[in-house]
């Protein structure tokens, strides 16, 4: 059996050479499959987040909406567009009347989490004059709320006349 094993090893040596295992150091090989940090194909010319000063007013609107939702404050209805109101509160001009029902569906755990939420960043887009805040961008003082219903995966804010509103 030893001659068979020796023959097997010797027959594998040329195959290893063909794979590049025994290439000469002067020969160019395949470059490693590692991206370098300065590679322009990895950079996006658009900024990931906008400056805090640029987004402050929009972030404050979302902050007031989320905290007001936790408190059951009907003034949040003035912070949303009719389209957003229709999608969350099941109809135009139903925010005031349906706020209690929406809060009940959120549950005590989510409402408690909303009492400590902050909105630290907003991202530009989609489109000019709009900012997006992802649910994962929100910061929680206590436990984290679960997305769903009025707690969207992402909130889009835009200026309507002279104020910021949640549009999606």
Steps between C-alpha positions, in 0.01 A plus 500: 500500500793732552592511131141593420503790751836623365365490145191693606711773662732528200209525261353788705819713489458608135136582567602726789743679272220571253292659776768752576618340822860495379506818288823685479506827700577699183181388329197723539214321671136573550455803726343430836124534526518777758361848439727783587350785699584761236328311218266753329249227419419473872427865567165664449514870413178566690541561872366225724366748754430868482641741754321533833428869441354427156261234632419638844150632422397179322639281778314705764172436314560124504607517865177684592294251300650196671491648850149636439387158382624356830315768696178480297531866403267583209728785395704240309226507237635838386842343434390259226372535145152378405659213302697382802191544718303281262761223504546495880162609633290332228355808340535872448427716806480195726813560703322659798228240517722197442800599712376298799447188290843531337664542841320190633638295211851620580482354849647613832858389420521703178337804660751487786787480252365799304515715813880482481562514125732751334565576132877556467543487119316544172612403153443707185232381260309353338494800275603856568377674813420177682663314784464137600536356848523124515349320797845360572637857524276578797661483845323358802559592863333183628380202300465515125155522339401264221420645156149473364190715461591862577860393563617469143824338383589846371352845537524751216469868587467796265432869529142590412460877480687623807508185714627144496253212481523121500401389151575128504 
